[in-house]
Amino acid sequence: MADQHAQECRAITLALLGGNLPAQRLYEGLGFAYMGTVPLFYEDTGWTDFLLYEYVL
């Protein structure tokens, strides 16, 4: 069995499509902090800016 401390989560990170204002407002209201924007490629969207949000546990 793996060491319990190695499996502890310290933060939750979420990525959302740029321009998704309702999700941005929700995450910020729940205490998530904006961490930056990265371009990611998905077949259904192509290259798209994704906003990264993090919640420290």
N, C-alpha and C positions, 0 to 999 in steps of 0.2 A: 504494500500500500504506500502511496506517495506521502511525503511529509505534509502534514496539514498546513503548516505555515507557507509552504510553496504554492498552495492553492488558494490562499486568501486573495480576495479582490480588493483593490485599493481605489478603483474608480470605474465608472461606467462611461464609455464613449459612444456617442451616437453621431451618425452622418446623415445629413438630409440634403435634398436638392436645393441649390441656391434659388431664392425666390419663393420658397415655401414659408410665407410669413406666419400663417397660423401655427405651424410646428415650431418656428423660432420663438414665437411668443409663449407657447406652451412650455417648451424646454426652459426658457429663461425664467418663467414664473415658477417652475419647479426647482430652481436653484442650479441649473446647468450653466456653465460658463462657456462662452464662445472661445474656441481655441485657434481658429484660423479656417482658411478656405483652401481646398486642394482640388485639382482637376482629376477626375477619375473616369475611366472608360467602362461603359456597360453596353452590351449589344443593343439593348432596347432604347438607350438614350444617346449613345455615342459619347464623345468627350463633353463632360458637364462639370460645372463647379459644384462641389459638395461642401457644405458647411459642417465643421466638426464642433461638437459640444461635449463637455466633460462634466461629470458630477463626482466629486471626491467623496468617498465613503468614510 
